[in-house]
Amino acid sequence: MLGRYEGRIAAIIGGGSGMGRAISHRIAQEGGHVYVADLSEEGANTVAEEIRSDGGAATPIRVDATNKDDLRALFGKIEAEHGVLHALHAQVGMPGPGGIDVDDAEWEKNIAVNVKSAYYSTTLGFDLLKKADGKGSITLTSSTSALIGSPFSPIYSMTKGSLVPFARSLALVGAKDGIRVNVICPGQVVTPMLSQFFGREPGADVSALTKDFVATIPLGRGAQPEEIASVIAFLNSDDASYITGTTIPVDGGLTAQ
C-alpha cells in the first residue's frame, strides 16, 4: 500500500462503521494516524482496535457531530497531541424519511445530522488544518441524490444536496491557506445504512427495492465501502494536490445516464 499518509494526522467523523470504517482503515494502511470519531463509542473503539491490530495508528473518540462541544474536544485533543491536522473527512449522515409529509422533529433531525454535522466538523477543524503548511484537505460525503432527482426522500436530497455548494464555497475560502475541499457523491453502497434507507417504511421489501435500484446502475452492482475509501484517500493525499472545489460521483455510472 502506498505510504501517502506517513507522518500525517487524519480525523474521520463518522469513522466507526460503514464507509467511515473503510476510510479509517485505508488512511491508516497508508501510514496516517487516524482519529476515529463516532457517535458510537463501541464502534470507534472497535475500528481503532482493528487498525492497531493491523499495525496502524488510531485513536478512538466518541463524538456527536451535531454537538459543537464534542467537536471542539476532538480538535483540542488532536492539537494537544499533534499540533496539526492534515485530513478531515465528514462522513456522518442518515437516511431521510419518505414522502413530503414530514413532521418538524424529523425535519430538524435530518438537518442536524446531514447538514449541521458537516458544517460544524469542517469549520471547527479549519484552524487546525491551516497548520498543515498548505497540505490541509477536507472531504465530505454527499449523495447522488444531490445530483439527480430521487423519489425516495426529497428531504434527503435537499439536506445532502446542500453539501455540494457548501464544499465549493469552502474551497474558495480555504484556498489562501492551502486547504483543499472536495465532495463525493456515492450512489448505492453496500453498508447497513442502505438497508435502513430502503427499510424506513413499514412493510418495505428491502430486497426487492435494492434489486430494483441496482438495475438502474450501469455497472450492475452497488459499491463496496472500500471503493469509496480509495477515492477519499486519493482526494486527501498529495496526489490530488491541484484538485479543489470539485464534486465527484462515485456511482457506477448512475448519474452518467
URTABEL-V544288 format. One record per backbone hydrogen bond with DSSP energy under -1.0 kcal/mol. CO is the residue of the C=O (numbers start at 0). NH is the residue of the N-H. If there is no record, write none. Layout:
BEGIN
co=CO nh=NH
co=CO nh=NH
END
This chain:
BEGIN
co=2 nh=5
co=4 nh=7
co=7 nh=32
co=8 nh=85
co=8 nh=86
co=9 nh=34
co=10 nh=88
co=11 nh=14
co=11 nh=36
co=12 nh=90
co=16 nh=20
co=17 nh=21
co=18 nh=22
co=19 nh=23
co=20 nh=24
co=21 nh=25
co=22 nh=26
co=23 nh=27
co=24 nh=28
co=25 nh=29
co=26 nh=31
co=27 nh=30
co=29 nh=4
co=32 nh=9
co=33 nh=58
co=34 nh=11
co=34 nh=36
co=35 nh=60
co=36 nh=13
co=36 nh=14
co=37 nh=62
co=39 nh=43
co=40 nh=44
co=41 nh=45
co=42 nh=46
co=43 nh=47
co=44 nh=48
co=45 nh=49
co=46 nh=50
co=47 nh=51
co=48 nh=52
co=49 nh=53
co=50 nh=55
co=51 nh=54
co=56 nh=33
co=58 nh=35
co=60 nh=37
co=63 nh=66
co=66 nh=70
co=67 nh=71
co=68 nh=72
co=69 nh=73
co=70 nh=74
co=71 nh=75
co=72 nh=76
co=73 nh=77
co=74 nh=78
co=75 nh=79
co=76 nh=80
co=77 nh=81
co=77 nh=82
co=85 nh=136
co=86 nh=10
co=87 nh=138
co=88 nh=12
co=89 nh=140
co=99 nh=101
co=102 nh=106
co=103 nh=107
co=104 nh=108
co=105 nh=109
co=106 nh=110
co=107 nh=111
co=108 nh=112
co=109 nh=113
co=110 nh=114
co=110 nh=115
co=111 nh=116
co=114 nh=118
co=115 nh=119
co=116 nh=120
co=117 nh=121
co=118 nh=122
co=119 nh=123
co=120 nh=124
co=124 nh=128
co=125 nh=129
co=127 nh=84
co=128 nh=131
co=135 nh=179
co=136 nh=87
co=137 nh=181
co=138 nh=89
co=139 nh=183
co=142 nh=145
co=143 nh=146
co=143 nh=147
co=152 nh=156
co=153 nh=157
co=154 nh=158
co=155 nh=159
co=156 nh=160
co=157 nh=161
co=159 nh=162
co=160 nh=163
co=161 nh=165
co=162 nh=166
co=163 nh=167
co=164 nh=168
co=165 nh=169
co=166 nh=170
co=167 nh=171
co=168 nh=172
co=169 nh=173
co=170 nh=174
co=173 nh=176
co=173 nh=178
co=174 nh=177
co=179 nh=137
co=180 nh=244
co=181 nh=139
co=182 nh=247
co=183 nh=141
co=184 nh=249
co=185 nh=143
co=187 nh=222
co=188 nh=190
co=190 nh=193
co=191 nh=195
co=192 nh=196
co=193 nh=197
co=194 nh=198
co=200 nh=203
co=203 nh=205
co=204 nh=208
co=205 nh=209
co=206 nh=210
co=207 nh=211
co=208 nh=212
co=209 nh=213
co=210 nh=214
co=212 nh=215
co=213 nh=216
co=216 nh=219
co=222 nh=189
co=223 nh=226
co=223 nh=227
co=224 nh=228
co=225 nh=229
co=227 nh=231
co=228 nh=232
co=229 nh=233
co=230 nh=234
co=231 nh=235
co=233 nh=236
co=236 nh=239
co=237 nh=240
co=239 nh=242
co=245 nh=182
co=247 nh=184
co=249 nh=186
co=250 nh=253
co=251 nh=218
co=252 nh=255
END
